[in-house]
Structures are given as C-alpha cells and as structure tokens.
C-alpha cells in the first residue's frame, strides 16, 4: 500500500513538472544557440527537478521559482564550462525584450552572474528591498511571457 501511495505521488509530481517543461526549455533556448547544449541543459534541469521535487515546500514559494533556481544553476554551470563570455549573453534573446531595462540589469546580474542582492544594492546606491522588487518584476515578466496561464 505504501508503494502505491509513493508511486502515485511520484506520478503526480512528474505530471506537474511536465507542465513546466515547455517554459523551462523556452528559457534555455533563449540563452543558448547550439541545439546540443540546449538539450543537454534541459535534460539536466528535468533530472534535477525530478530528483529534488520532494524538497519543494509550497509554503516557501511557488513551484515556478523552485524550478527557476534549478534552471539558473544549470545555466550557470553550462556557461562556466563553455567558452562563451558572459557579456555575449547580455542583450541576447527574449529576456532583453520582455524585461524592463533597469529590471533586466538586476535580473542579469543575479541570474547569470550570481551577484548577491546586497552587493547590487550597494553598487546601485539602493536599498536591498528595491533590488528584490526589481528582480521579482523581472521574474514576473518572464513568467508572463513563457507561461501566460499558470500550469
């Protein structure tokens, strides 16, 4: 009986994650040009999401943000292991078109480079809360673009 419950929960989690696959792939496809890299990063994201979904706690945030963190680390890992300079990604793809200019700069520094919010706040002479709001606006724009209706 316990195995049936575990298998049912696993199946439910996989179905839920599958609904986000097009969104995650869309973001990855926006970052990388080479299909092999796109597929490899996507596979790593899906595998890690499936292996860590049991750590997701809805009281700590939305599933989209949980998956975005997994995607973020996978993108950073791929960039770190490639010869692509990070600056080559700055004005590339839908991100730049979808996210407001000021919010985009914050998103880029946090998502791609990994700068802490506190450092960005100091560099921009703004309170950390303002940087967080900018980051959340950017993520909201991405979600609205890649996922107009929540799965």
C-alpha positions as CSV (number, residue, x, y, z in Angstrom):
1,X,0.0,0.0,0.0
2,X,2.8,2.4,0.9
3,X,4.5,1.8,-2.5
4,X,1.2,2.6,-4.3
5,X,1.0,5.9,-2.4
6,X,4.6,6.7,-3.2
7,X,4.2,5.8,-6.9
8,X,1.0,7.9,-7.1
9,X,2.7,10.9,-5.5
10,X,5.7,10.5,-7.9
11,X,3.4,10.3,-10.9
12,X,1.6,13.4,-9.8
13,X,4.9,15.3,-9.3
14,X,6.1,14.2,-12.7
15,X,2.9,15.3,-14.4
16,X,3.1,18.7,-12.6
17,X,6.8,19.1,-13.6
18,X,5.9,18.1,-17.2
19,X,3.6,21.1,-17.4
20,X,6.6,23.4,-16.8
21,X,8.9,21.7,-19.4
22,X,7.9,24.0,-22.3
23,X,8.6,27.0,-20.1
24,X,12.0,25.8,-18.9
25,X,13.0,24.8,-22.4
26,X,11.9,28.2,-23.7
27,X,14.1,29.9,-21.3
28,X,17.1,27.6,-22.0
29,X,16.6,28.0,-25.8
30,X,16.7,31.8,-25.3
31,X,20.1,31.6,-23.6
32,X,21.9,29.0,-25.8
33,X,22.2,28.8,-29.6
34,X,23.5,25.3,-30.1
35,X,20.8,22.6,-30.0
36,X,23.0,20.0,-28.3
37,X,23.7,22.4,-25.5
38,X,20.0,23.3,-25.2
39,X,19.0,19.7,-24.9
40,X,21.8,18.8,-22.5
41,X,20.9,21.7,-20.2
42,X,17.2,20.9,-20.4
43,X,17.9,17.2,-19.6
44,X,19.9,18.3,-16.5
45,X,17.2,20.6,-15.4
46,X,14.5,18.0,-15.7
47,X,16.5,15.3,-14.0
48,X,17.4,17.6,-11.1
49,X,13.8,18.8,-10.8
50,X,12.5,15.2,-10.6
51,X,15.2,14.3,-8.1
52,X,14.5,17.2,-5.8
53,X,10.8,17.8,-6.1
54,X,10.3,16.3,-2.7
55,X,12.2,19.2,-1.3
56,X,9.7,21.7,-2.7
57,X,7.7,23.3,0.1
58,X,4.7,25.3,-1.2
59,X,4.7,27.4,1.9
60,X,8.2,28.7,0.9
61,X,7.3,29.9,-2.6
62,X,5.9,28.9,-5.9
63,X,6.9,25.9,-8.0
64,X,8.0,28.2,-10.8
65,X,10.6,29.9,-8.6
66,X,11.8,26.5,-7.3
67,X,12.3,25.3,-10.9
68,X,13.8,28.7,-11.9
69,X,16.5,28.2,-9.3
70,X,17.3,24.7,-10.7
71,X,17.4,26.2,-14.2
72,X,19.6,29.1,-13.0
73,X,22.2,26.8,-11.6
74,X,22.2,24.6,-14.7
75,X,22.6,27.6,-17.0
76,X,25.5,29.0,-14.8
77,X,27.2,25.6,-14.8
78,X,27.0,25.4,-18.6
79,X,28.3,28.9,-19.0
80,X,31.1,28.2,-16.6
81,X,32.1,25.1,-18.6
82,X,31.9,26.8,-22.0
83,X,34.0,29.3,-23.9
84,X,31.1,31.8,-24.2
85,X,31.8,35.1,-22.4
86,X,29.0,36.0,-20.1
87,X,28.8,39.5,-21.7
88,X,27.8,37.9,-25.0
89,X,24.5,36.9,-23.4
90,X,23.6,40.3,-22.1
91,X,21.5,41.6,-25.0
92,X,20.5,38.2,-26.4
93,X,17.1,36.8,-26.9
94,X,13.7,37.4,-25.4
95,X,14.9,38.2,-21.9
96,X,16.1,41.6,-23.1
97,X,12.9,42.3,-25.0
98,X,10.5,41.1,-22.3
99,X,12.1,42.6,-19.1
100,X,12.3,46.4,-18.4
101,X,15.8,47.8,-18.9
102,X,16.5,48.5,-15.2
103,X,15.0,45.3,-14.0
104,X,16.8,43.4,-16.8
105,X,20.2,44.6,-15.5
106,X,19.3,43.3,-12.0
107,X,18.0,40.0,-13.4
108,X,21.1,39.5,-15.5
109,X,23.5,40.2,-12.6
110,X,21.6,37.9,-10.2
111,X,20.5,35.1,-12.6
112,X,23.6,34.8,-14.9
113,X,26.4,36.2,-12.8
114,X,25.2,35.3,-9.4
115,X,25.8,38.7,-7.7
116,X,24.2,38.9,-4.3
117,X,21.3,41.3,-3.9
118,X,23.1,43.1,-1.1
119,X,26.1,43.8,-3.4
120,X,23.9,45.1,-6.2
121,X,22.1,47.3,-3.7
122,X,25.4,48.8,-2.6
123,X,26.7,49.2,-6.1
124,X,23.5,51.0,-7.2
125,X,23.0,53.0,-4.0
126,X,19.6,51.4,-3.5
127,X,18.1,49.5,-0.5
128,X,18.2,45.7,-1.0
129,X,14.4,45.7,-0.9
130,X,14.4,47.8,-4.1
131,X,16.7,45.4,-5.8
132,X,14.5,42.5,-4.7
133,X,11.4,44.2,-6.1
134,X,13.2,44.8,-9.4
135,X,14.2,41.1,-9.5
136,X,10.6,40.0,-8.8
137,X,9.3,42.3,-11.5
138,X,11.7,40.7,-14.0
139,X,10.7,37.2,-13.0
140,X,7.0,38.2,-13.2
141,X,7.7,39.4,-16.8
142,X,9.4,36.1,-17.7
143,X,6.6,34.1,-16.2
144,X,4.0,36.2,-18.1
145,X,5.9,35.7,-21.3
146,X,6.8,32.0,-21.1
147,X,3.8,30.9,-19.0
148,X,0.8,33.3,-19.7
149,X,-1.5,30.9,-17.9
150,X,-0.1,29.0,-14.9
151,X,0.1,25.3,-15.4
